Amino acid sequence: MTAQTNETVIHAGQLLAEPGQPPKRGQSVRIAGDKIVAIADSFVDPPEGARLIELKNSFVLPGLIDCHVHLTAQLGPGYRLRLVEDSDPKTGLDGAYRARLTLAAGFTTVRDVGARKPEVIFALRAAVAEGKVPGPRILCVGATLSPTGGHAQIYGFRNDVCACVQSASGVCDGVDSCRKAVRAQVAQGADAIKFVATGGVLSDISAGVDQQFTTDEIRTIIETAHHLGRRVSAHAHGAAGINAALAAGVDSIEHGSFMDDESIRLFLEHNAFHTPTIIAGMTVLEMAREGGVLSAAQSEKAFTVGEHIKAALGRSYKAGVKISFGTDMGVGPHGRNAREFGYMVEAGMTNADAIKAATVSAAELLDRSELIGSIAPGKSADIIAVDGDPLSDISELERVTFVMARGVRDQVDA
C-alpha cells in the first residue's frame, strides 16, 4: 500500500493565478500542507501518495477576500431584541455559523471590522486558525472606535440596558483618550484599527452622516495605530470626514458615499484604498422602503445614503483610486458576499478589476500580500473554482463549486 502524503495536485482547466493578468489553460498547482509549492504549465501526475483534484472543466482562482464584514451580527427582523437576549456564547456560535457560510461562498480571508464584544470575535479568529471551526482566515479590529454619541454604538434602549450591551472599550473623546483606545485594541489583539470618521446609517440616533471625531482626534488615532504597525480604516460617508481621514493618512475609506473632488485628490495623493460596500447601501435602502426592520432615524439615513455608495465607487474607480472589496455583511446576509461583484460592475468596474479588488488589492490593503491574493509558490493554499468564466460573467462567483482554505478542502455543498 502506498503511504498517503500531505501533498495535493490540482488540475485546473483555466487558472487565474494572478488577477489582473490573463488566465492560463491546462495548469497544475502542487500543494504541500497549507502552502502552494509549484505551478506547472501542463497537467502533471501527482507524486506517489499525493491526492489529485480534477478541476479540468473549471475556472480556478485565488480564494476571495472580503475586507469589511461583521461576523457576530446579522441585521433583520428581531435584531434589536437579539442584542439584549443573546448571550456572548450564543453570539459566538452564531458567528461560527456565519463564518462557515462565508467560507462556502469562496471567501477564504475576511477582515471583521467591528464586534460588539471584541473577545467573541477574537475567540472565533483563534478557533478558525487552530482548525477547530471551519471558516475563512479572520483579521479583526476588535471594537470600532467612536466618540460618545457617535456611530457604532447602541441606542434606543434605557441607558442602563445600552451600557450592558455595548462595548465601552472603543468609546473615546479627546486626543489622549483616542490614543489610549487605539493602544487598548492592539493590546487585546487587534490586527487593524477602525474608527468612525462620520455618522452612519445603523446607529439608532438622529445624528446625520457627517464628521464626528475632530480632526485632531482623527490624526491621533491614525498616528498611534501606524506607530504600532496597524493599518487603519475609517467608516466615512460625509465628505468632511472622508477628507479629514485621508489628509491624516488613513489606509482605507469604508463606504465613501459623498466623496468630492478633494476626496479624489487626497485618495490619490495618499495612495489610500476605497472599500465601497455597495450591497450594504442597497440593503438598507430596501429595508427602509419595506419597513419593519429599521427605526425612523435609521430609515432617514438609509434614504440619504442609499445608491450614493454605488455612484461613489464609479467616481473613485474612474479616477484611478485603488479599490478593495468589502460588503459590510452583517447588514446583508452572510454567505451572499459575491453579490457585491455585480454591483461593482454596474458601477463601472471591469470584471477583471472587480476580481482584482477581492484578491490582489485586498491582500495589499490587509498587508498580507506575501500570503494571500494570488496563487504562487510560498503562498497559502487558498483556492476556489467555478464552472464558468467570471471574466465574462461576474455572476459565476456567486456559484462557487470548490473551496480550499489553507490547504484543506471545504465541502461547499454541506
VOPAGU-2260 file (C-alpha; in pm, 1 decimal, decimal comma):
REM VOPAGU-2260
SITE   aa  ch    i         X         Y         Z
SITE  MET   A    0       0,0       0,0       0,0
SITE  THR   A    1     125,8     346,8     -91,4
SITE  ALA   A    2     166,2     581,6     204,2
SITE  GLN   A    3     -51,0     892,5     188,8
SITE  THR   A    4     139,5    1221,9     189,0
SITE  ASN   A    5      23,8    1572,0     275,5
SITE  GLU   A    6      63,3    1675,3     -87,5
SITE  THR   A    7    -214,1    1763,0    -331,1
SITE  VAL   A    8    -211,8    1837,7    -703,5
SITE  ILE   A    9    -492,4    2034,8    -865,9
SITE  HIS   A   10    -550,5    2009,5   -1240,3
SITE  ALA   A   11    -700,1    2344,8   -1344,9
SITE  GLY   A   12    -877,7    2383,1   -1678,0
SITE  GLN   A   13    -824,8    2759,8   -1656,7
SITE  LEU   A   14    -607,3    2915,3   -1388,6
SITE  LEU   A   15    -619,3    3282,6   -1293,6
SITE  ALA   A   16    -311,5    3269,1   -1073,5
SITE  GLU   A   17    -250,1    3645,9   -1067,3
SITE  PRO   A   18    -569,8    3850,0   -1102,2
SITE  GLY   A   19    -500,6    4138,9   -1335,5
SITE  GLN   A   20    -308,4    3905,8   -1568,6
SITE  PRO   A   21    -468,1    3674,0   -1828,9
SITE  PRO   A   22    -564,0    3321,8   -1716,5
SITE  LYS   A   23    -378,4    3018,1   -1848,4
SITE  ARG   A   24    -518,7    2685,7   -1964,4
SITE  GLY   A   25    -418,1    2335,8   -1860,0
SITE  GLN   A   26    -224,4    2416,4   -1542,8
SITE  SER   A   27    -130,8    2210,7   -1237,6
SITE  VAL   A   28     -98,1    2350,6    -886,3
SITE  ARG   A   29     107,3    2148,7    -639,5
SITE  ILE   A   30      36,9    2193,0    -268,9
SITE  ALA   A   31     220,8    2062,5      38,0
SITE  GLY   A   32      39,9    2103,8     366,7
SITE  ASP   A   33    -110,2    2453,6     372,9
SITE  LYS   A   34     124,3    2607,9     113,2
SITE  ILE   A   35     149,6    2619,3    -265,0
SITE  VAL   A   36     484,9    2481,8    -375,4
SITE  ALA   A   37     474,7    2488,6    -756,4
SITE  ILE   A   38     269,3    2563,8   -1068,4
SITE  ALA   A   39     321,0    2364,6   -1388,7
SITE  ASP   A   40     216,8    2465,4   -1741,4
SITE  SER   A   41      53,5    2127,4   -1806,2
SITE  PHE   A   42    -140,0    1853,4   -1633,2
SITE  VAL   A   43     122,6    1665,4   -1433,5
SITE  ASP   A   44      86,8    1339,7   -1246,3
SITE  PRO   A   45      81,9    1374,9    -868,3
SITE  PRO   A   46     378,2    1236,8    -672,0
SITE  GLU   A   47     331,8     891,8    -523,9
SITE  GLY   A   48      88,2     908,0    -232,4
SITE  ALA   A   49     -37,2    1257,9    -317,7
SITE  ARG   A   50    -402,7    1347,1    -372,7
SITE  LEU   A   51    -527,0    1456,6    -714,7
SITE  ILE   A   52    -814,7    1703,3    -750,4
SITE  GLU   A   53    -953,3    1719,6   -1102,4
SITE  LEU   A   54   -1079,3    2065,4   -1197,6
SITE  LYS   A   55   -1010,6    2028,6   -1570,3
SITE  ASN   A   56   -1353,1    2166,9   -1653,8
SITE  SER   A   57   -1336,7    2454,1   -1406,3
SITE  PHE   A   58   -1206,7    2808,6   -1376,6
SITE  VAL   A   59    -965,0    2821,5   -1082,4
SITE  LEU   A   60    -862,2    3139,0    -898,6
SITE  PRO   A   61    -732,5    3255,4    -560,5
SITE  GLY   A   62    -958,9    3246,9    -257,6
SITE  LEU   A   63   -1159,6    3567,8    -232,7
SITE  ILE   A   64   -1102,8    3832,8      35,0
SITE  ASP   A   65   -1373,4    4045,8     197,8
SITE  CYS   A   66   -1220,9    4345,4     377,6
SITE  HIS   A   67   -1540,5    4450,5     556,1
SITE  VAL   A   68   -1762,6    4204,3     743,9
SITE  HIS   A   69   -1929,4    4174,5    1084,5
SITE  LEU   A   70   -1947,4    3803,1    1163,1
SITE  THR   A   71   -2109,8    3845,1    1504,0
SITE  ALA   A   72   -2407,0    4042,8    1368,7
SITE  GLN   A   73   -2695,1    3994,1    1126,0
SITE  LEU   A   74   -2943,5    4271,3    1060,0
SITE  GLY   A   75   -3302,3    4161,4    1011,5
SITE  PRO   A   76   -3635,7    4117,6    1190,3
SITE  GLY   A   77   -3581,7    4081,3    1564,8
SITE  TYR   A   78   -3227,2    4217,4    1552,6
SITE  ARG   A   79   -3280,2    4473,6    1829,7
SITE  LEU   A   80   -3426,3    4212,4    2062,7
SITE  ARG   A   81   -3135,7    3974,9    1998,2
SITE  LEU   A   82   -2895,1    4245,0    2114,2
SITE  VAL   A   83   -3029,7    4211,8    2467,2
SITE  GLU   A   84   -3139,9    3846,8    2467,1
SITE  ASP   A   85   -2840,4    3666,4    2315,2
SITE  SER   A   86   -2557,9    3564,3    2546,6
SITE  ASP   A   87   -2195,4    3602,2    2445,0
SITE  PRO   A   88   -2163,5    3223,9    2382,1
SITE  LYS   A   89   -2472,2    3234,6    2158,8
SITE  THR   A   90   -2323,6    3530,0    1968,4
SITE  GLY   A   91   -2001,2    3335,2    1922,0
SITE  LEU   A   92   -2178,2    3024,4    1794,1
SITE  ASP   A   93   -2382,4    3234,6    1553,6
SITE  GLY   A   94   -2056,4    3391,0    1434,4
SITE  ALA   A   95   -1910,2    3046,2    1371,5
SITE  TYR   A   96   -2213,6    2953,1    1163,0
SITE  ARG   A   97   -2174,6    3270,5     955,0
SITE  ALA   A   98   -1803,6    3204,4     912,8
SITE  ARG   A   99   -1892,3    2865,3     766,3
SITE  LEU   A  100   -2135,4    3023,8     520,8
SITE  THR   A  101   -1872,4    3278,4     419,7
SITE  LEU   A  102   -1610,0    3012,2     353,4
SITE  ALA   A  103   -1850,9    2804,8     146,4
SITE  ALA   A  104   -1912,5    3115,0     -66,5
SITE  GLY   A  105   -1544,7    3118,6    -166,1
SITE  PHE   A  106   -1413,7    3380,6      77,6
SITE  THR   A  107   -1103,8    3236,2     240,7
SITE  THR   A  108    -999,0    3556,1     422,1
SITE  VAL   A  109   -1212,1    3825,9     583,6
SITE  ARG   A  110   -1149,7    4131,5     796,6
SITE  ASP   A  111   -1405,3    4173,5    1073,4
SITE  VAL   A  112   -1431,5    4548,6    1121,2
SITE  GLY   A  113   -1619,4    4576,5    1445,9
SITE  ALA   A  114   -1775,6    4343,4    1700,3
SITE  ARG   A  115   -1995,9    4445,3    1990,5
SITE  LYS   A  116   -1799,0    4205,4    2211,2
SITE  PRO   A  117   -1439,4    4200,5    2081,6
SITE  GLU   A  118   -1345,5    3896,4    2290,3
SITE  VAL   A  119   -1603,9    3692,7    2095,9
SITE  ILE   A  120   -1455,7    3766,7    1753,9
SITE  PHE   A  121   -1102,3    3718,8    1887,7
SITE  ALA   A  122   -1205,3    3373,7    2011,8
SITE  LEU   A  123   -1359,7    3286,3    1675,5
SITE  ARG   A  124   -1044,0    3402,4    1498,1
SITE  ALA   A  125    -837,3    3167,5    1716,4
SITE  ALA   A  126   -1072,6    2871,9    1672,7
SITE  VAL   A  127   -1058,7    2903,0    1293,1
SITE  ALA   A  128    -679,8    2942,8    1293,3
SITE  GLU   A  129    -646,6    2629,6    1506,9
SITE  GLY   A  130    -863,4    2430,7    1265,4
SITE  LYS   A  131   -1136,7    2369,0    1522,8
SITE  VAL   A  132   -1404,9    2569,4    1339,9
SITE  PRO   A  133   -1444,9    2586,7     960,6
SITE  GLY   A  134   -1420,5    2939,8     833,4
SITE  PRO   A  135   -1210,3    3194,0     648,3
SITE  ARG   A  136    -889,5    3336,1     791,2
SITE  ILE   A  137   -1011,7    3619,8    1014,4
SITE  LEU   A  138    -844,0    3951,9    1078,5
SITE  CYS   A  139   -1006,0    4166,4    1349,5
SITE  VAL   A  140   -1021,5    4528,1    1458,6
SITE  GLY   A  141   -1190,0    4444,3    1788,5
SITE  ALA   A  142   -1413,5    4735,0    1890,8
SITE  THR   A  143   -1481,1    5016,7    1647,1
SITE  LEU   A  144   -1353,7    5348,4    1785,7
SITE  SER   A  145   -1629,9    5606,4    1829,9
SITE  PRO   A  146   -1682,7    5930,6    2021,1
SITE  THR   A  147   -1954,8    5942,1    2283,3
SITE  GLY   A  148   -2283,8    5961,9    2093,7
SITE  GLY   A  149   -2113,2    5855,7    1771,2
SITE  HIS   A  150   -2180,0    5581,9    1520,0
SITE  ALA   A  151   -2119,9    5211,4    1601,9
SITE  GLN   A  152   -2280,2    5233,4    1944,4
SITE  ILE   A  153   -2615,4    5102,5    2064,3
SITE  TYR   A  154   -2900,5    5343,0    2126,0
SITE  GLY   A  155   -3274,5    5332,0    2176,6
SITE  PHE   A  156   -3289,3    5130,2    2498,6
SITE  ARG   A  157   -3283,5    5250,6    2857,8
SITE  ASN   A  158   -2940,6    5389,4    2941,8
SITE  ASP   A  159   -2856,4    5100,6    3175,5
SITE  VAL   A  160   -2953,3    4847,5    2907,5
SITE  CYS   A  161   -2738,7    5027,1    2647,6
SITE  ALA   A  162   -2447,0    5017,4    2890,6
SITE  CYS   A  163   -2487,8    4640,5    2930,4
SITE  VAL   A  164   -2491,9    4550,3    2562,4
SITE  GLN   A  165   -2243,6    4786,7    2401,2
SITE  SER   A  166   -1866,1    4768,9    2412,9
SITE  ALA   A  167   -1717,0    5058,3    2606,2
SITE  SER   A  168   -1358,5    4981,0    2503,8
SITE  GLY   A  169   -1391,8    5167,3    2174,4
SITE  VAL   A  170   -1552,9    5486,6    2307,4
SITE  CYS   A  171   -1306,2    5773,8    2326,5
SITE  ASP   A  172   -1321,6    6153,3    2349,0
SITE  GLY   A  173   -1023,9    6384,7    2314,8
SITE  VAL   A  174    -674,0    6320,3    2189,9
SITE  ASP   A  175    -544,4    6135,2    2496,8
SITE  SER   A  176    -849,6    5911,4    2519,8
SITE  CYS   A  177    -826,4    5825,9    2148,5
SITE  ARG   A  178    -459,8    5736,1    2179,6
SITE  LYS   A  179    -537,5    5509,2    2473,4
SITE  ALA   A  180    -828,1    5343,9    2291,0
SITE  VAL   A  181    -605,7    5251,5    1996,1
SITE  ARG   A  182    -345,6    5105,6    2229,3
SITE  ALA   A  183    -613,5    4911,6    2415,2
SITE  GLN   A  184    -739,1    4746,2    2094,6
SITE  VAL   A  185    -386,5    4649,3    1993,9
SITE  ALA   A  186    -318,1    4513,7    2342,6
SITE  GLN   A  187    -627,7    4295,9    2315,9
SITE  GLY   A  188    -512,2    4152,8    1982,8
SITE  ALA   A  189    -647,9    4376,5    1707,6
SITE  ASP   A  190    -493,3    4318,2    1364,3
SITE  ALA   A  191    -605,2    4662,4    1245,9
SITE  ILE   A  192    -791,2    4969,4    1372,6
SITE  LYS   A  193   -1124,3    5108,0    1255,4
SITE  PHE   A  194   -1283,0    5435,6    1362,3
SITE  VAL   A  195   -1594,2    5629,5    1266,1
SITE  ALA   A  196   -1493,6    5947,0    1086,2
SITE  THR   A  197   -1863,4    6022,5    1029,7
SITE  GLY   A  198   -2207,1    5915,1    1141,4
SITE  GLY   A  199   -2364,2    5603,0     996,1
SITE  VAL   A  200   -2696,8    5462,2     892,5
SITE  LEU   A  201   -2748,5    5190,1    1152,7
SITE  SER   A  202   -2673,3    5380,8    1471,7
SITE  ASP   A  203   -3022,4    5439,7    1608,2
SITE  ILE   A  204   -2978,6    5810,7    1663,2
SITE  SER   A  205   -3059,9    6119,0    1454,8
SITE  ALA   A  206   -2702,6    6239,3    1418,9
SITE  GLY   A  207   -2660,5    6251,2    1041,5
SITE  VAL   A  208   -2372,2    6105,9     839,4
SITE  ASP   A  209   -2120,7    6389,5     866,5
SITE  GLN   A  210   -1791,9    6420,1    1061,2
SITE  GLN   A  211   -1798,0    6306,6    1424,9
SITE  PHE   A  212   -1441,7    6280,7    1558,3
SITE  THR   A  213   -1248,4    6607,4    1549,4
SITE  THR   A  214    -961,4    6642,0    1305,6
SITE  ASP   A  215    -709,0    6625,6    1592,0
SITE  GLU   A  216    -870,7    6307,3    1724,9
SITE  ILE   A  217    -862,0    6150,7    1377,8
SITE  ARG   A  218    -494,8    6238,1    1335,1
SITE  THR   A  219    -411,3    6089,5    1675,9
SITE  ILE   A  220    -593,6    5762,1    1605,0
SITE  ILE   A  221    -413,3    5712,8    1274,9
SITE  GLU   A  222     -68,7    5813,3    1400,8
SITE  THR   A  223     -95,0    5591,3    1708,9
SITE  ALA   A  224    -209,6    5290,6    1507,3
SITE  HIS   A  225      65,0    5335,8    1249,5
SITE  HIS   A  226     326,1    5364,1    1525,5
SITE  LEU   A  227     203,2    5025,9    1646,1
SITE  GLY   A  228     221,1    4871,6    1299,7
SITE  ARG   A  229    -153,7    4859,2    1237,5
SITE  ARG   A  230    -344,8    4962,1     927,1
SITE  VAL   A  231    -636,6    5199,3     981,3
SITE  SER   A  232    -978,5    5209,5     816,9
SITE  ALA   A  233   -1230,9    5488,6     851,9
SITE  HIS   A  234   -1604,6    5441,1     831,2
SITE  ALA   A  235   -1699,3    5756,5     640,4
SITE  HIS   A  236   -1999,4    5883,5     443,6
SITE  GLY   A  237   -1980,2    6264,7     453,6
SITE  ALA   A  238   -1708,5    6446,0     256,0
SITE  ALA   A  239   -1568,9    6638,8     553,3
SITE  GLY   A  240   -1498,3    6319,3     746,9
SITE  ILE   A  241   -1363,4    6141,1     440,4
SITE  ASN   A  242   -1122,8    6424,6     367,4
SITE  ALA   A  243   -1008,7    6465,3     727,7
SITE  ALA   A  244    -925,9    6093,7     746,0
SITE  LEU   A  245    -746,1    6090,7     410,6
SITE  ALA   A  246    -543,2    6401,6     493,0
SITE  ALA   A  247    -433,8    6235,3     817,6
SITE  GLY   A  248    -306,4    5929,3     630,7
SITE  VAL   A  249    -581,9    5669,8     675,4
SITE  ASP   A  250    -525,6    5347,5     480,2
SITE  SER   A  251    -881,8    5297,5     358,4
SITE  ILE   A  252   -1217,5    5467,6     347,4
SITE  GLU   A  253   -1511,9    5235,7     406,1
SITE  HIS   A  254   -1827,1    5337,5     211,1
SITE  GLY   A  255   -1719,4    5686,7      92,6
SITE  SER   A  256   -2073,3    5779,0     -10,6
SITE  PHE   A  257   -2037,5    6155,6     -53,0
SITE  MET   A  258   -1675,2    6191,6    -160,6
SITE  ASP   A  259   -1597,4    6509,2    -354,4
SITE  ASP   A  260   -1318,4    6631,8    -583,1
SITE  GLU   A  261   -1094,8    6696,8    -283,8
SITE  SER   A  262   -1154,6    6340,1    -167,8
SITE  ILE   A  263   -1033,3    6203,6    -500,6
SITE  ARG   A  264    -724,0    6422,9    -485,6
SITE  LEU   A  265    -645,6    6301,9    -133,4
SITE  PHE   A  266    -708,0    5936,2    -220,5
SITE  LEU   A  267    -451,6    5958,7    -498,6
SITE  GLU   A  268    -204,3    6170,8    -301,8
SITE  HIS   A  269    -200,2    5930,2      -7,3
SITE  ASN   A  270    -236,3    5607,2    -208,2
SITE  ALA   A  271    -538,2    5510,9       2,2
SITE  PHE   A  272    -797,6    5243,4     -74,1
SITE  HIS   A  273   -1171,2    5280,5    -123,6
SITE  THR   A  274   -1383,9    4992,9      12,8
SITE  PRO   A  275   -1730,8    5075,1    -122,9
SITE  THR   A  276   -1967,7    4810,1      29,7
SITE  ILE   A  277   -2239,4    4885,7    -224,7
SITE  ILE   A  278   -2450,8    4590,5    -116,5
SITE  ALA   A  279   -2488,2    4742,7     230,4
SITE  GLY   A  280   -2625,3    5066,1      88,6
SITE  MET   A  281   -2869,2    4879,4    -133,6
SITE  THR   A  282   -2977,2    4652,0     153,4
SITE  VAL   A  283   -3061,8    4931,9     397,2
SITE  LEU   A  284   -3240,1    5121,6     121,6
SITE  GLU   A  285   -3460,0    4817,2      55,1
SITE  MET   A  286   -3524,6    4775,8     428,2
SITE  ALA   A  287   -3619,9    5142,8     462,3
SITE  ARG   A  288   -3865,6    5112,9     175,1
SITE  GLU   A  289   -4022,6    4790,8     303,6
SITE  GLY   A  290   -4034,2    4885,8     672,2
SITE  GLY   A  291   -4035,9    4653,5     971,1
SITE  VAL   A  292   -3661,5    4640,6    1045,0
SITE  LEU   A  293   -3511,7    4989,5    1063,4
SITE  SER   A  294   -3611,8    5261,9    1306,8
SITE  ALA   A  295   -3724,8    5605,1    1186,7
SITE  ALA   A  296   -3377,7    5751,0    1247,3
SITE  GLN   A  297   -3211,0    5463,9    1059,9
SITE  SER   A  298   -3454,3    5479,2     768,7
SITE  GLU   A  299   -3399,5    5851,8     723,4
SITE  LYS   A  300   -3024,2    5796,2     689,4
SITE  ALA   A  301   -3073,8    5491,1     466,0
SITE  PHE   A  302   -3267,4    5705,7     218,3
SITE  THR   A  303   -2989,8    5967,3     237,2
SITE  VAL   A  304   -2707,1    5719,9     166,8
SITE  GLY   A  305   -2875,7    5453,7     -49,9
SITE  GLU   A  306   -2736,2    5434,1    -400,3
SITE  HIS   A  307   -2481,4    5710,1    -338,3
SITE  ILE   A  308   -2234,8    5434,2    -243,0
SITE  LYS   A  309   -2254,6    5287,7    -595,1
SITE  ALA   A  310   -2207,8    5628,0    -755,9
SITE  ALA   A  311   -1908,5    5691,9    -528,5
SITE  LEU   A  312   -1738,6    5374,6    -649,6
SITE  GLY   A  313   -1794,7    5475,0   -1011,9
SITE  ARG   A  314   -1629,4    5806,2    -939,8
SITE  SER   A  315   -1329,2    5673,4    -747,9
SITE  TYR   A  316   -1265,1    5388,6    -991,0
SITE  LYS   A  317   -1274,8    5619,2   -1292,6
SITE  ALA   A  318   -1021,3    5848,1   -1121,0
SITE  GLY   A  319    -777,0    5561,6   -1061,4
SITE  VAL   A  320    -826,3    5518,1    -685,7
SITE  LYS   A  321    -727,4    5174,6    -554,6
SITE  ILE   A  322   -1037,9    4965,1    -483,7
SITE  SER   A  323   -1059,4    4694,7    -217,2
SITE  PHE   A  324   -1351,7    4454,0    -198,4
SITE  GLY   A  325   -1585,0    4476,2     101,0
SITE  THR   A  326   -1950,2    4401,4     164,5
SITE  ASP   A  327   -2041,5    4501,2     522,0
SITE  MET   A  328   -2206,2    4160,6     559,6
SITE  GLY   A  329   -2392,1    4160,3     884,6
SITE  VAL   A  330   -2603,6    4422,4     714,5
SITE  GLY   A  331   -2675,3    4193,9     418,3
SITE  PRO   A  332   -2691,0    3814,6     465,5
SITE  HIS   A  333   -2363,9    3633,5     529,6
SITE  GLY   A  334   -2270,7    3391,5     254,1
SITE  ARG   A  335   -2406,9    3617,7     -18,8
SITE  ASN   A  336   -2090,3    3829,1     -29,8
SITE  ALA   A  337   -2026,7    3768,8    -400,3
SITE  ARG   A  338   -2335,7    3968,7    -496,8
SITE  GLU   A  339   -2115,7    4274,9    -442,4
SITE  PHE   A  340   -1929,8    4192,6    -763,8
SITE  GLY   A  341   -2239,6    4259,0    -973,1
SITE  TYR   A  342   -2289,6    4599,2    -812,9
SITE  MET   A  343   -1922,7    4684,4    -869,5
SITE  VAL   A  344   -1955,7    4604,7   -1238,3
SITE  GLU   A  345   -2278,2    4807,6   -1258,0
SITE  ALA   A  346   -2082,2    5099,0   -1109,4
SITE  GLY   A  347   -1834,7    5081,6   -1398,1
SITE  MET   A  348   -1562,9    4836,6   -1298,6
SITE  THR   A  349   -1447,9    4567,8   -1540,1
SITE  ASN   A  350   -1492,0    4207,5   -1430,5
SITE  ALA   A  351   -1115,5    4168,4   -1413,2
SITE  ASP   A  352   -1071,5    4471,4   -1189,6
SITE  ALA   A  353   -1355,7    4365,3    -960,4
SITE  ILE   A  354   -1185,1    4027,8    -912,4
SITE  LYS   A  355    -852,5    4200,3    -855,2
SITE  ALA   A  356   -1016,5    4414,7    -585,8
SITE  ALA   A  357   -1112,6    4095,7    -398,0
SITE  THR   A  358    -771,8    3931,2    -432,0
SITE  VAL   A  359    -451,4    4121,5    -509,6
SITE  SER   A  360    -573,6    4464,2    -395,0
SITE  ALA   A  361    -749,1    4334,3     -85,0
SITE  ALA   A  362    -434,7    4147,3      17,1
SITE  GLU   A  363    -235,4    4469,3     -20,4
SITE  LEU   A  364    -476,0    4664,2     199,1
SITE  LEU   A  365    -463,4    4394,0     465,6
SITE  ASP   A  366     -82,4    4392,2     447,1
SITE  ARG   A  367     -84,8    4020,1     364,4
SITE  SER   A  368      33,9    4018,3       3,1
SITE  GLU   A  369     310,2    3772,0      85,5
SITE  LEU   A  370      47,6    3517,7     197,7
SITE  ILE   A  371    -279,2    3564,3       5,9
SITE  GLY   A  372    -433,1    3727,6    -301,5
SITE  SER   A  373    -275,1    3513,9    -574,5
SITE  ILE   A  374    -174,8    3156,1    -647,9
SITE  ALA   A  375     203,1    3136,9    -631,1
SITE  PRO   A  376     473,5    2923,7    -467,2
SITE  GLY   A  377     510,1    3001,9     -98,0
SITE  LYS   A  378     160,0    3143,1     -57,9
SITE  SER   A  379    -127,0    2996,6     140,1
SITE  ALA   A  380    -320,5    2727,9     -45,1
SITE  ASP   A  381    -639,6    2934,7     -64,2
SITE  ILE   A  382    -800,0    2830,9    -392,1
SITE  ILE   A  383   -1153,6    2830,1    -532,5
SITE  ALA   A  384   -1319,3    2723,1    -855,0
SITE  VAL   A  385   -1634,1    2798,3   -1053,8
SITE  ASP   A  386   -1783,2    2626,0   -1356,2
SITE  GLY   A  387   -1783,7    2925,4   -1591,3
SITE  ASP   A  388   -1553,5    3215,8   -1667,7
SITE  PRO   A  389   -1608,3    3508,9   -1425,7
SITE  LEU   A  390   -1409,0    3734,4   -1656,9
SITE  SER   A  391   -1701,2    3700,2   -1898,0
SITE  ASP   A  392   -1983,6    3661,2   -1645,3
SITE  ILE   A  393   -1909,1    3803,6   -1299,7
SITE  SER   A  394   -2213,4    3626,6   -1153,3
SITE  GLU   A  395   -2019,3    3298,1   -1178,9
SITE  LEU   A  396   -1856,1    3398,6    -849,6
SITE  GLU   A  397   -2196,2    3360,2    -682,0
SITE  ARG   A  398   -2184,6    2987,5    -767,7
SITE  VAL   A  399   -1856,6    2861,1    -623,3
SITE  THR   A  400   -1814,0    2485,2    -668,2
SITE  PHE   A  401   -1479,2    2423,3    -497,5
SITE  VAL   A  402   -1310,7    2581,3    -196,4
SITE  MET   A  403    -972,2    2509,5     -41,3
SITE  ALA   A  404    -860,3    2717,6     256,9
SITE  ARG   A  405    -507,1    2681,0     394,6
SITE  GLY   A  406    -469,1    2350,9     212,9
SITE  VAL   A  407    -792,4    2197,4     343,1
SITE  ARG   A  408   -1074,4    2126,3     102,7
SITE  ASP   A  409   -1413,5    2254,9     217,6
SITE  GLN   A  410   -1735,2    2073,4     132,9
SITE  VAL   A  411   -1916,9    2367,7     -22,6
SITE  ASP   A  412   -2244,2    2178,5     -56,9
SITE  ALA   A  413   -2252,9    2073,3     309,4
